[in-house]
Amino acid sequence: MVSVVQNVAIDCSDAYELARFWSEVTGCPLHPQAERGDQETVVMLDQGPLLYFNQVPEPKTVKNRIHLCLRPTTSREEEVERLLKLGATLVIDRRQPDGTGWAVLADPEGNEFCVLRSESDHAAMPS
């Protein structure tokens, strides 16, 4: 017997608003019954587990022990710029001059996530 990952739970102070941000990031819809003010909200990812946002009273105080890594369908640079315009902030820039590396961003509530190189970024690298 094994267990299947059902969702990735993210604690937050405003479940609906943070889920809206991640809906824009992923291009996936909120649960059809989600409404502003909901204490729990889900982003319906196309594949894999759901993103489950759970409103909690305490604020985030330290670095995440688990985080999401995103592989964009556009270039890493274009995706970082798009996410910054959506309200993310750059936490650590681990991009290297040779095109390797990643960018660590934070969502509007400070939860860190990484933006990796896209498949096209990989393909453009010399072998």
C-alpha positions in Angstrom: 0.0 0.0 0.0 1.1 3.6 -0.7 -0.2 7.1 -0.1 -1.1 9.6 -2.9 -0.4 13.3 -2.4 -3.9 14.9 -2.5 -2.8 18.5 -2.1 -0.1 20.9 -1.1 -1.4 22.9 1.9 -0.3 26.5 2.3 -1.1 28.4 5.4 -2.0 32.1 4.9 -3.8 35.1 6.3 -6.2 35.5 3.3 -6.9 32.2 1.6 -9.0 33.6 -1.2 -6.6 36.4 -2.2 -3.5 34.2 -2.1 -5.3 31.5 -4.1 -6.1 34.2 -6.7 -2.4 35.1 -6.9 -1.5 31.4 -7.4 -4.3 30.9 -9.9 -2.7 33.7 -12.0 0.8 32.2 -11.5 -0.3 28.7 -12.7 -3.1 29.7 -15.2 -5.4 27.3 -13.4 -8.8 28.1 -12.0 -10.0 28.5 -8.4 -12.5 25.9 -7.2 -15.8 26.8 -8.9 -17.4 27.5 -5.5 -14.6 29.7 -4.1 -15.7 33.1 -2.9 -14.0 36.1 -1.3 -13.8 35.6 2.4 -13.5 31.8 2.3 -11.3 30.4 5.0 -10.2 27.6 2.6 -9.7 27.9 -1.1 -8.3 25.5 -3.7 -6.5 26.1 -7.0 -7.4 23.3 -9.4 -4.1 22.4 -11.1 -4.2 20.5 -14.4 -1.9 17.8 -13.1 -0.8 16.6 -9.8 -2.1 17.6 -6.4 -4.3 20.6 -5.7 -3.0 23.8 -4.1 -5.0 24.2 -0.9 -4.9 27.5 0.9 -5.9 27.5 4.6 -6.4 30.7 6.5 -4.6 30.7 9.9 -4.4 33.4 12.5 -0.6 33.4 13.0 1.7 35.2 10.4 4.6 33.6 8.6 7.8 34.1 10.6 10.6 32.0 9.1 11.8 30.5 5.9 9.6 27.8 4.3 10.8 24.2 5.0 9.0 23.1 1.8 8.4 25.2 -1.3 7.1 25.0 -4.9 9.5 25.0 -7.9 8.1 26.3 -11.1 9.2 25.4 -14.6 7.9 28.1 -16.9 6.6 27.5 -20.4 8.3 30.7 -21.5 11.8 31.6 -20.6 12.8 31.9 -16.9 13.5 35.6 -17.4 10.1 36.3 -18.9 8.4 34.4 -16.1 10.3 36.1 -13.3 9.2 39.5 -14.8 5.6 38.3 -15.1 5.5 37.1 -11.5 7.0 40.3 -10.2 4.2 42.2 -12.0 1.6 39.9 -10.3 2.9 40.9 -6.9 5.8 38.5 -6.2 9.1 39.8 -4.8 12.6 38.7 -5.6 14.2 37.1 -2.5 17.5 35.6 -3.8 18.8 35.7 -7.3 20.7 32.5 -8.0 20.7 33.0 -11.8 24.3 32.7 -13.2 25.8 34.5 -16.2 26.1 31.3 -18.1 22.3 30.8 -18.0 22.2 28.2 -15.2 20.6 28.7 -11.8 17.2 29.9 -10.6 15.4 32.8 -9.0 13.9 32.6 -5.5 10.7 34.7 -5.2 8.1 35.2 -2.5 4.3 35.4 -3.0 2.4 38.3 -1.5 2.4 36.6 1.9 6.1 35.9 1.9 6.0 32.2 1.0 9.2 31.4 -1.0 9.2 29.6 -4.4 11.7 29.0 -7.1 11.5 29.8 -10.8 13.7 27.3 -12.7 15.0 27.3 -16.3 12.4 26.4 -18.9 12.8 23.6 -21.4 13.6 26.2 -24.1 16.3 27.7 -21.7 17.8 24.2 -21.3 17.7 23.6 -25.1 19.5 26.9 -25.8 22.5 25.9 -23.5 25.5 24.4 -25.3 26.0 20.7 -24.6 
